[in-house]
């Protein structure tokens, strides 16, 4: 009985380390998820803005309906300008990978950003590149 004295303290320390590690990984995963959703929201806004980059002269009649025709250059310029406006104080955190119009009525945008964990540790990578894409289609009714 005398040899079992003090054997609970190492168990408490081990479980405390496991608990803290699990909490750290959970906080980092939540941070990654929030950053991805933030980038996706920015990509949605940029794609929507780029899909509205047409002028009244760019609208044509197709099957008795008005249909705008997007210019790839205007889509890219508008996407870049909108991204610069939305990036605000941290323009280096988000970059435009591509902005195009595959069919003339849809603006397709791909952006990338960098995520770093809230605390640096050997368990997790020092950062990850996150790439998101969004499409916005022009419909006149």
N, C-alpha and C positions, 0 to 999 in steps of 0.2 A: 504494500500500500504506500510505502514511503517513496517508491520510485515513480509513482504517477503524479506526484506533486508538480504543479506548474505546467502541465502538458496542454492546458487549454489556451494559454497565451499564444503559442505559435499558430494554433488553429484560427484564433480570432484574427491574427495578423494576415494569414493567408486568405481568409474570406474577405477581409477588408480590402486587400489588394485586388482580388477578383471583382469585388463590387465597384471599386473605383475605376478599374479598367473598363468594365461594362458600361458604367456611366459615361466615361470619356468617349468610348466608341459611339454610344447613343447620341451624345451631343454633337460629335463630328458628323454622323450620318444625317442628323437633323439639319445641320448647317449646310451640308451638301445638297440636300433636298430643297431647302429654301433658296439657295443660289441658283439651282436649275430652274425653279419656278420663276425666279426673278428674270433670268435670261429669256425664258419662254414668253413671259409677258412683254418684255422689250421687243422680242422678235415679232410677236403678234402686232404690236403697235407699228413697228417699222414696215411690216408687210402691208398693213392696212393703209398706211400713208403712201407707200409706193404704188399701191393699186389705184390711188386717186391722182396719179401724176399725169393724167391726160388732159388735153384742152378740148374745148367745144369743137374745134376743127377736126379732132381725131375720132369723132363719133361717126359711124356709118350705119346704113340700114342693112340688116341681114334678116331675111324672112319676115319683112314688115315689122321688125323690132329694132330699136336703137341699140347699137353695140359699140362700146368704145374700143379703140385699138391702142394698146400700150406700146410705147417705144422703149426698147431695152436700155438705151442710154438715159432716158428720163427716169426710168424706174431705178436705175443704179444711183443716179445723182440724188434723187429724192430720198432713197433709203439711207444713203450716206449722211445727208443733211439731218434727217430725222434721228438717226442713231447718235449723231454728235449732240443734238439737242437733248436727247434722253439720257446720255451718259453723264451729262452735267459735270460735277466736280472731279469725276474719275474717268476721263476719256480713255485711259490706257487699259481699263478693266474689261472693256468689250470691244470686239473688232468685227467688222463686216467681212465675211468670207466671200459671199456672193449675193447678188441681187439680180434676178433675171425675170423674164416673162416667157415661159415655155410655149404658151398658146396665144399670146396677144391679149388675153383678158384676165390672166392670173399673174399676180406678182409672187414670186418665190424668193424667200430670203433665208440665208443661213448666216448665223452669227456665232461667235465663239467667245468664251470668257475663261478666266482662270479662278479656280477655287483653292483656297488655302484653309487648312483646318484651324479651329479657334486656338488650339495650343499645339505646339510642335512636340512630337513624340516619335520614338522609334517604331511604334505600333502602326502608324498610318503614314501614307506618303506625304511629302512636303507640300504637295499640291496636285491638282488635276486640271486638265483642259476639258471644258464642257462645251459641246457644240450642239446647238438647237436649230431647228428650221421651222418656218411657218409659211403658209400660203394664204393669200387673200384674193378673192375673185371679185371683179367688177360686175355688178348687175344693175342695170337701169330699168326702172319700172314706172 
